[in-house]
Amino acid sequence: MPRIILPGWGVREAIDRYGGALLVLVALALAALPSTASTNDDLRLPPERILAARADSPGPVTFRHETHTDPSPGICLKCHPRPFSILGRKSAVTHALMEGGGACGICHDGRASFGASDPDACAVCHDMEGPPPGEGPP
């Protein structure tokens, strides 16, 4: 019966001789580890953010991270740092921008999620009873 690691061999010699088998063993060992995927309960999500209504808006928009995350690793990387900086928006989000596939329209395109131009979905984002356009938090 052959010896797997001979006396005097180091890790390098073992990898040189049995590299493929070692890779398979490592892959199997990693697959057997418990999942480290986070859940929304594990995340410290920022508080909701209220975006003031513009003159042409039906009402302010309240953004909630809880409704925009899923319990998979790297969830923040889907949106941060692009298209949304964690430091805040530098320009206004408009329906024209979203309908062109920018800002919220990257996902709210009618395929990945409801469309930004779907008239039945206005109240999902907009608070129709919030402060009048131009008033409220920036």
The 8 nearest C-alpha neighbors of each residue, nearest first, counted from 0:
[[1, 2, 3, 4, 5, 6, 17, 16],
 [2, 0, 3, 4, 5, 17, 16, 6],
 [1, 3, 4, 5, 0, 6, 13, 8],
 [4, 2, 1, 5, 13, 17, 16, 0],
 [5, 3, 2, 13, 8, 6, 9, 12],
 [4, 6, 8, 2, 7, 3, 13, 9],
 [7, 5, 8, 4, 9, 2, 3, 12],
 [6, 8, 5, 9, 4, 12, 10, 13],
 [9, 7, 5, 6, 12, 4, 10, 13],
 [8, 10, 11, 12, 7, 13, 4, 6],
 [9, 11, 13, 12, 14, 8, 15, 4],
 [10, 12, 14, 9, 13, 15, 8, 16],
 [11, 13, 15, 14, 9, 10, 8, 16],
 [14, 12, 10, 16, 15, 11, 17, 4],
 [15, 13, 18, 11, 17, 16, 12, 10],
 [14, 16, 12, 13, 18, 17, 11, 10],
 [15, 17, 13, 14, 18, 12, 19, 11],
 [16, 18, 14, 20, 13, 19, 15, 21],
 [19, 17, 14, 21, 20, 15, 16, 22],
 [20, 18, 22, 21, 17, 23, 14, 16],
 [19, 21, 23, 22, 18, 17, 24, 25],
 [20, 22, 24, 18, 23, 19, 25, 17],
 [23, 21, 25, 19, 20, 24, 26, 18],
 [22, 24, 26, 20, 21, 25, 27, 19],
 [23, 25, 21, 27, 22, 26, 28, 20],
 [24, 26, 28, 22, 27, 23, 21, 29],
 [27, 25, 23, 29, 24, 28, 22, 30],
 [28, 26, 30, 24, 25, 29, 23, 31],
 [27, 29, 25, 31, 26, 30, 24, 32],
 [30, 28, 26, 32, 31, 27, 25, 24],
 [31, 29, 27, 28, 32, 26, 33, 25],
 [30, 32, 28, 29, 27, 33, 26, 34],
 [33, 31, 29, 30, 34, 28, 35, 27],
 [34, 32, 35, 31, 30, 29, 36, 28],
 [35, 33, 36, 32, 37, 30, 31, 29],
 [34, 36, 37, 33, 72, 32, 71, 38],
 [37, 35, 72, 34, 71, 70, 38, 73],
 [38, 36, 70, 41, 71, 35, 72, 39],
 [37, 39, 70, 41, 40, 42, 36, 71],
 [38, 40, 42, 41, 70, 37, 69, 65],
 [39, 41, 38, 42, 43, 37, 70, 44],
 [42, 40, 38, 39, 37, 43, 70, 44],
 [43, 41, 39, 40, 44, 38, 37, 70],
 [42, 44, 45, 41, 40, 39, 46, 64],
 [43, 45, 42, 64, 46, 65, 39, 47],
 [44, 46, 47, 43, 64, 63, 48, 65],
 [47, 45, 48, 44, 63, 64, 62, 43],
 [48, 46, 63, 62, 61, 45, 49, 64],
 [47, 49, 62, 61, 46, 50, 63, 60],
 [50, 48, 61, 60, 62, 51, 47, 59],
 [49, 51, 60, 59, 137, 61, 48, 52],
 [52, 50, 59, 137, 136, 135, 49, 53],
 [51, 53, 59, 132, 58, 56, 133, 50],
 [54, 52, 56, 132, 55, 133, 51, 58],
 [53, 55, 132, 56, 133, 52, 57, 131],
 [54, 56, 53, 57, 132, 52, 58, 93],
 [57, 55, 53, 58, 52, 54, 132, 59],
 [56, 58, 127, 125, 55, 52, 59, 132],
 [59, 57, 52, 127, 126, 125, 56, 129],
 [58, 60, 52, 51, 125, 126, 50, 129],
 [61, 59, 125, 50, 124, 49, 126, 62],
 [62, 60, 49, 48, 50, 63, 124, 47],
 [61, 63, 48, 47, 49, 60, 64, 124],
 [64, 62, 47, 65, 66, 61, 48, 67],
 [63, 65, 67, 66, 68, 44, 62, 47],
 [66, 64, 63, 67, 68, 39, 44, 69],
 [67, 65, 64, 63, 68, 69, 62, 39],
 [66, 68, 64, 65, 63, 69, 62, 74],
 [69, 67, 65, 66, 64, 74, 70, 39],
 [68, 70, 71, 74, 39, 67, 38, 66],
 [71, 69, 38, 37, 39, 36, 72, 68],
 [70, 72, 36, 69, 74, 37, 73, 38],
 [73, 71, 36, 74, 37, 70, 35, 75],
 [72, 74, 76, 75, 71, 77, 37, 70],
 [73, 75, 76, 72, 77, 71, 68, 69],
 [74, 76, 77, 73, 79, 78, 68, 72],
 [75, 77, 79, 73, 78, 74, 80, 81],
 [76, 78, 75, 74, 79, 73, 81, 80],
 [79, 77, 76, 81, 83, 82, 75, 80],
 [80, 78, 81, 76, 83, 75, 84, 77],
 [79, 81, 84, 83, 78, 82, 85, 76],
 [82, 80, 79, 83, 78, 84, 77, 76],
 [81, 83, 78, 80, 102, 79, 84, 101],
 [84, 82, 81, 79, 80, 78, 85, 88],
 [83, 85, 80, 86, 87, 79, 81, 88],
 [84, 86, 87, 83, 79, 80, 88, 81],
 [85, 87, 84, 88, 83, 89, 80, 79],
 [88, 86, 85, 84, 89, 83, 90, 48],
 [89, 87, 90, 84, 83, 86, 91, 85],
 [88, 90, 87, 91, 84, 86, 83, 92],
 [91, 89, 88, 92, 87, 93, 102, 96],
 [90, 92, 93, 89, 88, 53, 96, 50],
 [93, 91, 96, 90, 102, 94, 97, 103],
 [94, 92, 96, 95, 91, 97, 98, 102],
 [93, 95, 97, 96, 98, 92, 115, 116],
 [94, 96, 98, 93, 97, 99, 92, 101],
 [95, 97, 93, 99, 101, 94, 98, 92],
 [98, 96, 104, 101, 94, 100, 99, 95],
 [99, 97, 95, 100, 96, 94, 104, 115],
 [98, 100, 96, 97, 101, 95, 104, 94],
 [101, 99, 104, 105, 97, 98, 96, 102],
 [100, 102, 97, 104, 96, 105, 99, 103],
 [101, 103, 104, 97, 105, 82, 92, 96],
 [104, 102, 105, 97, 107, 106, 101, 115],
 [105, 103, 97, 107, 100, 101, 106, 102],
 [104, 106, 100, 103, 101, 107, 102, 108],
 [107, 105, 104, 111, 108, 112, 103, 110],
 [108, 106, 104, 114, 112, 113, 115, 109],
 [107, 109, 114, 104, 110, 106, 112, 115],
 [108, 110, 114, 113, 112, 107, 111, 115],
 [109, 111, 112, 108, 113, 114, 107, 106],
 [112, 110, 106, 109, 108, 107, 113, 114],
 [113, 111, 107, 110, 109, 106, 108, 114],
 [114, 112, 109, 107, 108, 115, 110, 117],
 [113, 115, 109, 108, 107, 117, 116, 112],
 [114, 116, 107, 117, 104, 108, 97, 98],
 [115, 117, 114, 118, 98, 94, 120, 121],
 [116, 118, 114, 119, 120, 115, 113, 121],
 [119, 117, 120, 121, 116, 115, 114, 122],
 [120, 118, 117, 121, 122, 123, 116, 113],
 [119, 121, 123, 118, 117, 122, 113, 124],
 [122, 120, 123, 118, 125, 119, 124, 117],
 [121, 123, 125, 124, 120, 126, 127, 119],
 [124, 122, 120, 121, 125, 126, 119, 60],
 [125, 123, 60, 122, 121, 61, 126, 120],
 [124, 126, 60, 122, 58, 59, 127, 121],
 [125, 127, 58, 129, 128, 59, 60, 122],
 [128, 126, 58, 129, 125, 57, 122, 59],
 [127, 129, 126, 130, 58, 131, 125, 59],
 [128, 130, 126, 127, 58, 59, 131, 125],
 [131, 129, 134, 135, 132, 128, 58, 59],
 [130, 132, 134, 133, 129, 58, 52, 135],
 [133, 131, 52, 53, 54, 134, 58, 130],
 [132, 134, 53, 52, 54, 131, 51, 135],
 [135, 133, 132, 131, 130, 51, 136, 52],
 [134, 136, 51, 130, 137, 133, 52, 131],
 [137, 135, 51, 49, 50, 134, 133, 52],
 [136, 51, 50, 135, 49, 134, 52, 133]]
